[in-house]
Amino acid sequence: MSCPKGVIVIEEQFNKMGYFTAYPEQIEKCTGCALCAQMCPELAIEVWAESKPDKSGLAKAGRKKKA
């Protein structure tokens, strides 16, 4: 599993190019741990902090896909 919070969902069927498509769901649960980016075989996920850490010490995470 590449996301301990279940934010990244992976389709059960291959797409036209032969890949399982992954997409974010319930993105507000993201802690910014970046395990999704580390586990992505195509390096298509980047994670970065959008703001200063909150009281828990975690920054709100932002996500984007590479083109």
CHARMM internal coordinates of N, CA and C (Angstrom, degrees):
IC EDIT
DIST 1 N 1 CA 1.4622
DIST 1 CA 1 C 1.5276
ANGL 1 N 1 CA 1 C 108.04
DIST 1 C 2 N 1.3032
ANGL 1 CA 1 C 2 N 116.27
DIHE 1 N 1 CA 1 C 2 N 132.05
DIST 2 N 2 CA 1.4546
ANGL 1 C 2 N 2 CA 119.70
DIHE 1 CA 1 C 2 N 2 CA -176.81
DIST 2 CA 2 C 1.5279
ANGL 2 N 2 CA 2 C 113.75
DIHE 1 C 2 N 2 CA 2 C -96.49
DIST 2 C 3 N 1.3196
ANGL 2 CA 2 C 3 N 118.42
DIHE 2 N 2 CA 2 C 3 N -7.49
DIST 3 N 3 CA 1.4629
ANGL 2 C 3 N 3 CA 120.73
DIHE 2 CA 2 C 3 N 3 CA -179.69
DIST 3 CA 3 C 1.5255
ANGL 3 N 3 CA 3 C 109.94
DIHE 2 C 3 N 3 CA 3 C -134.45
DIST 3 C 4 N 1.3315
ANGL 3 CA 3 C 4 N 117.28
DIHE 3 N 3 CA 3 C 4 N 112.81
DIST 4 N 4 CA 1.4598
ANGL 3 C 4 N 4 CA 119.58
DIHE 3 CA 3 C 4 N 4 CA -178.81
DIST 4 CA 4 C 1.5338
ANGL 4 N 4 CA 4 C 113.80
DIHE 3 C 4 N 4 CA 4 C -66.45
DIST 4 C 5 N 1.3242
ANGL 4 CA 4 C 5 N 118.05
DIHE 4 N 4 CA 4 C 5 N -19.36
DIST 5 N 5 CA 1.4699
ANGL 4 C 5 N 5 CA 122.12
DIHE 4 CA 4 C 5 N 5 CA 179.67
DIST 5 CA 5 C 1.5301
ANGL 5 N 5 CA 5 C 112.57
DIHE 4 C 5 N 5 CA 5 C -99.62
DIST 5 C 6 N 1.3296
ANGL 5 CA 5 C 6 N 118.30
DIHE 5 N 5 CA 5 C 6 N -1.93
DIST 6 N 6 CA 1.4592
ANGL 5 C 6 N 6 CA 121.56
DIHE 5 CA 5 C 6 N 6 CA 178.61
DIST 6 CA 6 C 1.5177
ANGL 6 N 6 CA 6 C 113.73
DIHE 5 C 6 N 6 CA 6 C 73.23
DIST 6 C 7 N 1.3127
ANGL 6 CA 6 C 7 N 117.82
DIHE 6 N 6 CA 6 C 7 N 23.47
DIST 7 N 7 CA 1.4659
ANGL 6 C 7 N 7 CA 121.21
DIHE 6 CA 6 C 7 N 7 CA -179.17
DIST 7 CA 7 C 1.5289
ANGL 7 N 7 CA 7 C 111.25
DIHE 6 C 7 N 7 CA 7 C -73.30
DIST 7 C 8 N 1.3292
ANGL 7 CA 7 C 8 N 117.16
DIHE 7 N 7 CA 7 C 8 N -38.61
DIST 8 N 8 CA 1.4571
ANGL 7 C 8 N 8 CA 120.90
DIHE 7 CA 7 C 8 N 8 CA -179.68
DIST 8 CA 8 C 1.5228
ANGL 8 N 8 CA 8 C 109.12
DIHE 7 C 8 N 8 CA 8 C -88.06
DIST 8 C 9 N 1.3216
ANGL 8 CA 8 C 9 N 116.15
DIHE 8 N 8 CA 8 C 9 N 122.31
DIST 9 N 9 CA 1.4604
ANGL 8 C 9 N 9 CA 122.96
DIHE 8 CA 8 C 9 N 9 CA 179.27
DIST 9 CA 9 C 1.5219
ANGL 9 N 9 CA 9 C 107.58
DIHE 8 C 9 N 9 CA 9 C -109.32
DIST 9 C 10 N 1.3229
ANGL 9 CA 9 C 10 N 116.61
DIHE 9 N 9 CA 9 C 10 N 134.85
DIST 10 N 10 CA 1.4600
ANGL 9 C 10 N 10 CA 121.21
DIHE 9 CA 9 C 10 N 10 CA -179.64
DIST 10 CA 10 C 1.5221
ANGL 10 N 10 CA 10 C 109.00
DIHE 9 C 10 N 10 CA 10 C -111.65
DIST 10 C 11 N 1.3344
ANGL 10 CA 10 C 11 N 115.98
DIHE 10 N 10 CA 10 C 11 N 128.45
DIST 11 N 11 CA 1.4601
ANGL 10 C 11 N 11 CA 121.65
DIHE 10 CA 10 C 11 N 11 CA 178.59
DIST 11 CA 11 C 1.5281
ANGL 11 N 11 CA 11 C 110.29
DIHE 10 C 11 N 11 CA 11 C -58.90
DIST 11 C 12 N 1.3138
ANGL 11 CA 11 C 12 N 117.01
DIHE 11 N 11 CA 11 C 12 N 152.12
DIST 12 N 12 CA 1.4588
ANGL 11 C 12 N 12 CA 121.40
DIHE 11 CA 11 C 12 N 12 CA -179.76
DIST 12 CA 12 C 1.5229
ANGL 12 N 12 CA 12 C 113.05
DIHE 11 C 12 N 12 CA 12 C -85.94
DIST 12 C 13 N 1.3319
ANGL 12 CA 12 C 13 N 117.56
DIHE 12 N 12 CA 12 C 13 N -13.10
DIST 13 N 13 CA 1.4624
ANGL 12 C 13 N 13 CA 121.75
DIHE 12 CA 12 C 13 N 13 CA -179.46
DIST 13 CA 13 C 1.5178
ANGL 13 N 13 CA 13 C 110.02
DIHE 12 C 13 N 13 CA 13 C -119.86
DIST 13 C 14 N 1.3404
ANGL 13 CA 13 C 14 N 114.95
DIHE 13 N 13 CA 13 C 14 N 151.94
DIST 14 N 14 CA 1.4600
ANGL 13 C 14 N 14 CA 120.91
DIHE 13 CA 13 C 14 N 14 CA 175.75
DIST 14 CA 14 C 1.5239
ANGL 14 N 14 CA 14 C 110.44
DIHE 13 C 14 N 14 CA 14 C -66.88
DIST 14 C 15 N 1.3367
ANGL 14 CA 14 C 15 N 117.05
DIHE 14 N 14 CA 14 C 15 N 149.35
DIST 15 N 15 CA 1.4597
ANGL 14 C 15 N 15 CA 120.15
DIHE 14 CA 14 C 15 N 15 CA 171.42
DIST 15 CA 15 C 1.5350
ANGL 15 N 15 CA 15 C 109.03
DIHE 14 C 15 N 15 CA 15 C -86.32
DIST 15 C 16 N 1.3252
ANGL 15 CA 15 C 16 N 118.45
DIHE 15 N 15 CA 15 C 16 N -173.61
DIST 16 N 16 CA 1.4683
ANGL 15 C 16 N 16 CA 122.51
DIHE 15 CA 15 C 16 N 16 CA -177.68
DIST 16 CA 16 C 1.5226
ANGL 16 N 16 CA 16 C 113.04
DIHE 15 C 16 N 16 CA 16 C -60.21
DIST 16 C 17 N 1.3288
ANGL 16 CA 16 C 17 N 117.01
DIHE 16 N 16 CA 16 C 17 N -27.68
DIST 17 N 17 CA 1.4605
ANGL 16 C 17 N 17 CA 121.07
DIHE 16 CA 16 C 17 N 17 CA -177.36
DIST 17 CA 17 C 1.5353
ANGL 17 N 17 CA 17 C 112.59
DIHE 16 C 17 N 17 CA 17 C -92.36
DIST 17 C 18 N 1.3389
ANGL 17 CA 17 C 18 N 117.01
DIHE 17 N 17 CA 17 C 18 N 1.43
DIST 18 N 18 CA 1.4530
ANGL 17 C 18 N 18 CA 120.79
DIHE 17 CA 17 C 18 N 18 CA 177.23
DIST 18 CA 18 C 1.5155
ANGL 18 N 18 CA 18 C 115.01
DIHE 17 C 18 N 18 CA 18 C 88.94
DIST 18 C 19 N 1.3273
ANGL 18 CA 18 C 19 N 117.28
DIHE 18 N 18 CA 18 C 19 N 19.13
DIST 19 N 19 CA 1.4614
ANGL 18 C 19 N 19 CA 121.85
DIHE 18 CA 18 C 19 N 19 CA -179.90
DIST 19 CA 19 C 1.5256
ANGL 19 N 19 CA 19 C 109.94
DIHE 18 C 19 N 19 CA 19 C -112.79
DIST 19 C 20 N 1.3162
ANGL 19 CA 19 C 20 N 115.89
DIHE 19 N 19 CA 19 C 20 N 152.80
DIST 20 N 20 CA 1.4510
ANGL 19 C 20 N 20 CA 121.04
DIHE 19 CA 19 C 20 N 20 CA 167.90
DIST 20 CA 20 C 1.5227
ANGL 20 N 20 CA 20 C 106.56
DIHE 19 C 20 N 20 CA 20 C -83.23
DIST 20 C 21 N 1.3071
ANGL 20 CA 20 C 21 N 117.86
DIHE 20 N 20 CA 20 C 21 N 121.33
DIST 21 N 21 CA 1.4604
ANGL 20 C 21 N 21 CA 121.99
DIHE 20 CA 20 C 21 N 21 CA -178.97
DIST 21 CA 21 C 1.5274
ANGL 21 N 21 CA 21 C 109.89
DIHE 20 C 21 N 21 CA 21 C -77.01
DIST 21 C 22 N 1.3123
ANGL 21 CA 21 C 22 N 116.54
DIHE 21 N 21 CA 21 C 22 N 135.57
DIST 22 N 22 CA 1.4642
ANGL 21 C 22 N 22 CA 122.30
DIHE 21 CA 21 C 22 N 22 CA 176.19
DIST 22 CA 22 C 1.5229
ANGL 22 N 22 CA 22 C 108.68
DIHE 21 C 22 N 22 CA 22 C -115.30
DIST 22 C 23 N 1.3196
ANGL 22 CA 22 C 23 N 116.15
DIHE 22 N 22 CA 22 C 23 N 143.30
DIST 23 N 23 CA 1.4605
ANGL 22 C 23 N 23 CA 120.44
DIHE 22 CA 22 C 23 N 23 CA 178.55
DIST 23 CA 23 C 1.5285
ANGL 23 N 23 CA 23 C 109.47
DIHE 22 C 23 N 23 CA 23 C -147.73
DIST 23 C 24 N 1.3372
ANGL 23 CA 23 C 24 N 117.20
DIHE 23 N 23 CA 23 C 24 N 154.17
DIST 24 N 24 CA 1.4658
ANGL 23 C 24 N 24 CA 120.26
DIHE 23 CA 23 C 24 N 24 CA 179.27
DIST 24 CA 24 C 1.5275
ANGL 24 N 24 CA 24 C 111.25
DIHE 23 C 24 N 24 CA 24 C -80.55
DIST 24 C 25 N 1.3210
ANGL 24 CA 24 C 25 N 115.76
DIHE 24 N 24 CA 24 C 25 N 141.51
DIST 25 N 25 CA 1.4573
ANGL 24 C 25 N 25 CA 122.50
DIHE 24 CA 24 C 25 N 25 CA 176.02
DIST 25 CA 25 C 1.5264
ANGL 25 N 25 CA 25 C 106.87
DIHE 24 C 25 N 25 CA 25 C -137.05
DIST 25 C 26 N 1.3014
ANGL 25 CA 25 C 26 N 118.45
DIHE 25 N 25 CA 25 C 26 N 139.10
DIST 26 N 26 CA 1.4651
ANGL 25 C 26 N 26 CA 123.50
DIHE 25 CA 25 C 26 N 26 CA -176.52
DIST 26 CA 26 C 1.5305
ANGL 26 N 26 CA 26 C 109.94
DIHE 25 C 26 N 26 CA 26 C 53.84
DIST 26 C 27 N 1.3210
ANGL 26 CA 26 C 27 N 115.52
DIHE 26 N 26 CA 26 C 27 N 54.84
DIST 27 N 27 CA 1.4584
ANGL 26 C 27 N 27 CA 123.04
DIHE 26 CA 26 C 27 N 27 CA -174.32
DIST 27 CA 27 C 1.5282
ANGL 27 N 27 CA 27 C 112.84
DIHE 26 C 27 N 27 CA 27 C -60.41
DIST 27 C 28 N 1.3211
ANGL 27 CA 27 C 28 N 117.34
DIHE 27 N 27 CA 27 C 28 N -21.21
DIST 28 N 28 CA 1.4642
ANGL 27 C 28 N 28 CA 119.90
DIHE 27 CA 27 C 28 N 28 CA 178.72
DIST 28 CA 28 C 1.5317
ANGL 28 N 28 CA 28 C 111.95
DIHE 27 C 28 N 28 CA 28 C -65.81
DIST 28 C 29 N 1.3330
ANGL 28 CA 28 C 29 N 118.06
DIHE 28 N 28 CA 28 C 29 N -16.73
DIST 29 N 29 CA 1.4653
ANGL 28 C 29 N 29 CA 121.82
DIHE 28 CA 28 C 29 N 29 CA 177.12
DIST 29 CA 29 C 1.5271
ANGL 29 N 29 CA 29 C 112.54
DIHE 28 C 29 N 29 CA 29 C -81.33
DIST 29 C 30 N 1.3198
ANGL 29 CA 29 C 30 N 117.93
DIHE 29 N 29 CA 29 C 30 N -10.96
DIST 30 N 30 CA 1.4654
ANGL 29 C 30 N 30 CA 122.05
DIHE 29 CA 29 C 30 N 30 CA -176.81
DIST 30 CA 30 C 1.5286
ANGL 30 N 30 CA 30 C 110.52
DIHE 29 C 30 N 30 CA 30 C -62.95
DIST 30 C 31 N 1.3271
ANGL 30 CA 30 C 31 N 115.99
DIHE 30 N 30 CA 30 C 31 N 131.26
DIST 31 N 31 CA 1.4662
ANGL 30 C 31 N 31 CA 121.50
DIHE 30 CA 30 C 31 N 31 CA 178.85
DIST 31 CA 31 C 1.5218
ANGL 31 N 31 CA 31 C 112.22
DIHE 30 C 31 N 31 CA 31 C -100.24
DIST 31 C 32 N 1.3260
ANGL 31 CA 31 C 32 N 117.33
DIHE 31 N 31 CA 31 C 32 N -6.63
DIST 32 N 32 CA 1.4595
ANGL 31 C 32 N 32 CA 120.81
DIHE 31 CA 31 C 32 N 32 CA -179.21
DIST 32 CA 32 C 1.5186
ANGL 32 N 32 CA 32 C 113.28
DIHE 31 C 32 N 32 CA 32 C 81.37
DIST 32 C 33 N 1.3249
ANGL 32 CA 32 C 33 N 118.08
DIHE 32 N 32 CA 32 C 33 N 21.92
DIST 33 N 33 CA 1.4723
ANGL 32 C 33 N 33 CA 121.12
DIHE 32 CA 32 C 33 N 33 CA -177.11
DIST 33 CA 33 C 1.5300
ANGL 33 N 33 CA 33 C 112.74
DIHE 32 C 33 N 33 CA 33 C -69.14
DIST 33 C 34 N 1.3206
ANGL 33 CA 33 C 34 N 118.17
DIHE 33 N 33 CA 33 C 34 N -21.83
DIST 34 N 34 CA 1.4649
ANGL 33 C 34 N 34 CA 125.40
DIHE 33 CA 33 C 34 N 34 CA 177.27
DIST 34 CA 34 C 1.5265
ANGL 34 N 34 CA 34 C 114.67
DIHE 33 C 34 N 34 CA 34 C 69.74
DIST 34 C 35 N 1.3298
ANGL 34 CA 34 C 35 N 118.37
DIHE 34 N 34 CA 34 C 35 N 15.15
DIST 35 N 35 CA 1.4664
ANGL 34 C 35 N 35 CA 119.51
DIHE 34 CA 34 C 35 N 35 CA 175.55
DIST 35 CA 35 C 1.5283
ANGL 35 N 35 CA 35 C 111.05
DIHE 34 C 35 N 35 CA 35 C -62.53
DIST 35 C 36 N 1.3186
ANGL 35 CA 35 C 36 N 117.40
DIHE 35 N 35 CA 35 C 36 N -33.51
DIST 36 N 36 CA 1.4706
ANGL 35 C 36 N 36 CA 120.52
DIHE 35 CA 35 C 36 N 36 CA 178.46
DIST 36 CA 36 C 1.5332
ANGL 36 N 36 CA 36 C 110.27
DIHE 35 C 36 N 36 CA 36 C -60.88
DIST 36 C 37 N 1.3235
ANGL 36 CA 36 C 37 N 116.66
DIHE 36 N 36 CA 36 C 37 N -43.15
DIST 37 N 37 CA 1.4635
ANGL 36 C 37 N 37 CA 120.87
DIHE 36 CA 36 C 37 N 37 CA 179.62
DIST 37 CA 37 C 1.5222
ANGL 37 N 37 CA 37 C 111.43
DIHE 36 C 37 N 37 CA 37 C -67.08
DIST 37 C 38 N 1.3287
ANGL 37 CA 37 C 38 N 116.77
DIHE 37 N 37 CA 37 C 38 N -38.13
DIST 38 N 38 CA 1.4600
ANGL 37 C 38 N 38 CA 120.87
DIHE 37 CA 37 C 38 N 38 CA 179.30
DIST 38 CA 38 C 1.5206
ANGL 38 N 38 CA 38 C 112.07
DIHE 37 C 38 N 38 CA 38 C -68.56
DIST 38 C 39 N 1.3276
ANGL 38 CA 38 C 39 N 117.35
DIHE 38 N 38 CA 38 C 39 N -33.26
DIST 39 N 39 CA 1.4632
ANGL 38 C 39 N 39 CA 121.50
DIHE 38 CA 38 C 39 N 39 CA -175.88
DIST 39 CA 39 C 1.5256
ANGL 39 N 39 CA 39 C 113.73
DIHE 38 C 39 N 39 CA 39 C -89.94
DIST 39 C 40 N 1.3226
ANGL 39 CA 39 C 40 N 118.46
DIHE 39 N 39 CA 39 C 40 N -13.30
DIST 40 N 40 CA 1.4662
ANGL 39 C 40 N 40 CA 121.63
DIHE 39 CA 39 C 40 N 40 CA -177.27
DIST 40 CA 40 C 1.5333
ANGL 40 N 40 CA 40 C 109.78
DIHE 39 C 40 N 40 CA 40 C -69.15
DIST 40 C 41 N 1.3400
ANGL 40 CA 40 C 41 N 118.08
DIHE 40 N 40 CA 40 C 41 N 117.00
DIST 41 N 41 CA 1.4652
ANGL 40 C 41 N 41 CA 120.18
DIHE 40 CA 40 C 41 N 41 CA -176.60
DIST 41 CA 41 C 1.5271
ANGL 41 N 41 CA 41 C 113.84
DIHE 40 C 41 N 41 CA 41 C -67.63
DIST 41 C 42 N 1.3081
ANGL 41 CA 41 C 42 N 117.83
DIHE 41 N 41 CA 41 C 42 N -22.29
DIST 42 N 42 CA 1.4631
ANGL 41 C 42 N 42 CA 121.57
DIHE 41 CA 41 C 42 N 42 CA -179.36
DIST 42 CA 42 C 1.5244
ANGL 42 N 42 CA 42 C 112.92
DIHE 41 C 42 N 42 CA 42 C -98.93
DIST 42 C 43 N 1.3311
ANGL 42 CA 42 C 43 N 117.46
DIHE 42 N 42 CA 42 C 43 N 2.88
DIST 43 N 43 CA 1.4693
ANGL 42 C 43 N 43 CA 122.85
DIHE 42 CA 42 C 43 N 43 CA -177.74
DIST 43 CA 43 C 1.5262
ANGL 43 N 43 CA 43 C 111.88
DIHE 42 C 43 N 43 CA 43 C 53.10
DIST 43 C 44 N 1.3308
ANGL 43 CA 43 C 44 N 115.91
DIHE 43 N 43 CA 43 C 44 N 40.41
DIST 44 N 44 CA 1.4574
ANGL 43 C 44 N 44 CA 121.65
DIHE 43 CA 43 C 44 N 44 CA -176.24
DIST 44 CA 44 C 1.5287
ANGL 44 N 44 CA 44 C 113.41
DIHE 43 C 44 N 44 CA 44 C -95.03
DIST 44 C 45 N 1.3329
ANGL 44 CA 44 C 45 N 117.66
DIHE 44 N 44 CA 44 C 45 N 2.22
DIST 45 N 45 CA 1.4633
ANGL 44 C 45 N 45 CA 121.04
DIHE 44 CA 44 C 45 N 45 CA -178.59
DIST 45 CA 45 C 1.5183
ANGL 45 N 45 CA 45 C 109.33
DIHE 44 C 45 N 45 CA 45 C -119.72
DIST 45 C 46 N 1.3267
ANGL 45 CA 45 C 46 N 116.10
DIHE 45 N 45 CA 45 C 46 N 133.16
DIST 46 N 46 CA 1.4625
ANGL 45 C 46 N 46 CA 122.36
DIHE 45 CA 45 C 46 N 46 CA 173.22
DIST 46 CA 46 C 1.5196
ANGL 46 N 46 CA 46 C 107.73
DIHE 45 C 46 N 46 CA 46 C -123.18
DIST 46 C 47 N 1.3171
ANGL 46 CA 46 C 47 N 117.27
DIHE 46 N 46 CA 46 C 47 N 143.99
DIST 47 N 47 CA 1.4621
ANGL 46 C 47 N 47 CA 122.17
DIHE 46 CA 46 C 47 N 47 CA 177.26
DIST 47 CA 47 C 1.5205
ANGL 47 N 47 CA 47 C 107.58
DIHE 46 C 47 N 47 CA 47 C -128.14
DIST 47 C 48 N 1.3203
ANGL 47 CA 47 C 48 N 116.34
DIHE 47 N 47 CA 47 C 48 N 134.08
DIST 48 N 48 CA 1.4576
ANGL 47 C 48 N 48 CA 120.85
DIHE 47 CA 47 C 48 N 48 CA 178.36
DIST 48 CA 48 C 1.5232
ANGL 48 N 48 CA 48 C 109.09
DIHE 47 C 48 N 48 CA 48 C -147.07
DIST 48 C 49 N 1.3102
ANGL 48 CA 48 C 49 N 116.47
DIHE 48 N 48 CA 48 C 49 N 157.61
DIST 49 N 49 CA 1.4616
ANGL 48 C 49 N 49 CA 121.74
DIHE 48 CA 48 C 49 N 49 CA -179.81
DIST 49 CA 49 C 1.5170
ANGL 49 N 49 CA 49 C 109.50
DIHE 48 C 49 N 49 CA 49 C -81.30
DIST 49 C 50 N 1.3179
ANGL 49 CA 49 C 50 N 116.10
DIHE 49 N 49 CA 49 C 50 N 134.86
DIST 50 N 50 CA 1.4670
ANGL 49 C 50 N 50 CA 121.43
DIHE 49 CA 49 C 50 N 50 CA 177.56
DIST 50 CA 50 C 1.5244
ANGL 50 N 50 CA 50 C 111.86
DIHE 49 C 50 N 50 CA 50 C -94.48
DIST 50 C 51 N 1.3236
ANGL 50 CA 50 C 51 N 116.84
DIHE 50 N 50 CA 50 C 51 N -21.47
DIST 51 N 51 CA 1.4632
ANGL 50 C 51 N 51 CA 119.49
DIHE 50 CA 50 C 51 N 51 CA -176.51
DIST 51 CA 51 C 1.5170
ANGL 51 N 51 CA 51 C 109.94
DIHE 50 C 51 N 51 CA 51 C -150.25
DIST 51 C 52 N 1.3096
ANGL 51 CA 51 C 52 N 115.63
DIHE 51 N 51 CA 51 C 52 N 178.26
DIST 52 N 52 CA 1.4589
ANGL 51 C 52 N 52 CA 121.03
DIHE 51 CA 51 C 52 N 52 CA 178.27
DIST 52 CA 52 C 1.5221
ANGL 52 N 52 CA 52 C 109.30
DIHE 51 C 52 N 52 CA 52 C -68.27
DIST 52 C 53 N 1.3253
ANGL 52 CA 52 C 53 N 117.60
DIHE 52 N 52 CA 52 C 53 N 154.97
DIST 53 N 53 CA 1.4684
ANGL 52 C 53 N 53 CA 120.42
DIHE 52 CA 52 C 53 N 53 CA 177.90
DIST 53 CA 53 C 1.5219
ANGL 53 N 53 CA 53 C 111.73
DIHE 52 C 53 N 53 CA 53 C -58.29
DIST 53 C 54 N 1.3391
ANGL 53 CA 53 C 54 N 115.16
DIHE 53 N 53 CA 53 C 54 N 147.51
DIST 54 N 54 CA 1.4595
ANGL 53 C 54 N 54 CA 120.14
DIHE 53 CA 53 C 54 N 54 CA 175.56
DIST 54 CA 54 C 1.5369
ANGL 54 N 54 CA 54 C 109.19
DIHE 53 C 54 N 54 CA 54 C -86.14
DIST 54 C 55 N 1.3123
ANGL 54 CA 54 C 55 N 118.17
DIHE 54 N 54 CA 54 C 55 N -167.85
DIST 55 N 55 CA 1.4638
ANGL 54 C 55 N 55 CA 122.07
DIHE 54 CA 54 C 55 N 55 CA -176.87
DIST 55 CA 55 C 1.5259
ANGL 55 N 55 CA 55 C 112.83
DIHE 54 C 55 N 55 CA 55 C -61.34
DIST 55 C 56 N 1.3536
ANGL 55 CA 55 C 56 N 116.83
DIHE 55 N 55 CA 55 C 56 N -26.61
DIST 56 N 56 CA 1.4647
ANGL 55 C 56 N 56 CA 119.53
DIHE 55 CA 55 C 56 N 56 CA -179.83
DIST 56 CA 56 C 1.5242
ANGL 56 N 56 CA 56 C 111.57
DIHE 55 C 56 N 56 CA 56 C -77.63
DIST 56 C 57 N 1.3403
ANGL 56 CA 56 C 57 N 117.58
DIHE 56 N 56 CA 56 C 57 N -10.94
DIST 57 N 57 CA 1.4524
ANGL 56 C 57 N 57 CA 121.30
DIHE 56 CA 56 C 57 N 57 CA -178.80
DIST 57 CA 57 C 1.5190
ANGL 57 N 57 CA 57 C 113.13
DIHE 56 C 57 N 57 CA 57 C 92.77
DIST 57 C 58 N 1.3246
ANGL 57 CA 57 C 58 N 116.82
DIHE 57 N 57 CA 57 C 58 N -0.24
DIST 58 N 58 CA 1.4562
ANGL 57 C 58 N 58 CA 120.92
DIHE 57 CA 57 C 58 N 58 CA -179.45
DIST 58 CA 58 C 1.5219
ANGL 58 N 58 CA 58 C 110.28
DIHE 57 C 58 N 58 CA 58 C -101.70
DIST 58 C 59 N 1.3075
ANGL 58 CA 58 C 59 N 116.85
DIHE 58 N 58 CA 58 C 59 N 136.89
DIST 59 N 59 CA 1.4606
ANGL 58 C 59 N 59 CA 120.80
DIHE 58 CA 58 C 59 N 59 CA 176.11
DIST 59 CA 59 C 1.5123
ANGL 59 N 59 CA 59 C 108.86
DIHE 58 C 59 N 59 CA 59 C -82.05
DIST 59 C 60 N 1.3077
ANGL 59 CA 59 C 60 N 116.43
DIHE 59 N 59 CA 59 C 60 N 148.62
DIST 60 N 60 CA 1.4468
ANGL 59 C 60 N 60 CA 119.68
DIHE 59 CA 59 C 60 N 60 CA 172.04
DIST 60 CA 60 C 1.5229
ANGL 60 N 60 CA 60 C 106.96
DIHE 59 C 60 N 60 CA 60 C -67.28
DIST 60 C 61 N 1.3030
ANGL 60 CA 60 C 61 N 117.28
DIHE 60 N 60 CA 60 C 61 N 131.93
DIST 61 N 61 CA 1.4709
ANGL 60 C 61 N 61 CA 120.43
DIHE 60 CA 60 C 61 N 61 CA -173.63
DIST 61 CA 61 C 1.5161
ANGL 61 N 61 CA 61 C 110.93
DIHE 60 C 61 N 61 CA 61 C -95.38
DIST 61 C 62 N 1.2977
ANGL 61 CA 61 C 62 N 115.21
DIHE 61 N 61 CA 61 C 62 N 146.62
DIST 62 N 62 CA 1.4439
ANGL 61 C 62 N 62 CA 122.50
DIHE 61 CA 61 C 62 N 62 CA 172.66
DIST 62 CA 62 C 1.5117
ANGL 62 N 62 CA 62 C 108.92
DIHE 61 C 62 N 62 CA 62 C -115.79
DIST 62 C 63 N 1.2871
ANGL 62 CA 62 C 63 N 116.68
DIHE 62 N 62 CA 62 C 63 N 149.03
DIST 63 N 63 CA 1.4474
ANGL 62 C 63 N 63 CA 120.14
DIHE 62 CA 62 C 63 N 63 CA -178.39
DIST 63 CA 63 C 1.5105
ANGL 63 N 63 CA 63 C 110.12
DIHE 62 C 63 N 63 CA 63 C -133.08
DIST 63 C 64 N 1.3053
ANGL 63 CA 63 C 64 N 116.69
DIHE 63 N 63 CA 63 C 64 N 147.03
DIST 64 N 64 CA 1.4596
ANGL 63 C 64 N 64 CA 120.54
DIHE 63 CA 63 C 64 N 64 CA 173.57
DIST 64 CA 64 C 1.5217
ANGL 64 N 64 CA 64 C 108.43
DIHE 63 C 64 N 64 CA 64 C -151.49
DIST 64 C 65 N 1.3103
ANGL 64 CA 64 C 65 N 115.22
DIHE 64 N 64 CA 64 C 65 N 156.97
DIST 65 N 65 CA 1.4534
ANGL 64 C 65 N 65 CA 120.80
DIHE 64 CA 64 C 65 N 65 CA 176.73
DIST 65 CA 65 C 1.5082
ANGL 65 N 65 CA 65 C 108.61
DIHE 64 C 65 N 65 CA 65 C -97.73
DIST 65 C 66 N 1.2982
ANGL 65 CA 65 C 66 N 116.17
DIHE 65 N 65 CA 65 C 66 N 145.23
DIST 66 N 66 CA 1.4662
ANGL 65 C 66 N 66 CA 119.87
DIHE 65 CA 65 C 66 N 66 CA 172.33
DIST 66 CA 66 C 1.5104
ANGL 66 N 66 CA 66 C 107.72
DIHE 65 C 66 N 66 CA 66 C -76.77
DIST 66 C 67 N 1.3189
ANGL 66 CA 66 C 67 N 116.84
DIHE 66 N 66 CA 66 C 67 N 150.89
DIST 67 N 67 CA 1.4644
ANGL 66 C 67 N 67 CA 120.80
DIHE 66 CA 66 C 67 N 67 CA 179.36
DIST 67 CA 67 C 1.5025
ANGL 67 N 67 CA 67 C 110.82
DIHE 66 C 67 N 67 CA 67 C -77.53
END
COOR INIT
IC SEED 1 N 1 CA 1 C
IC BUILD
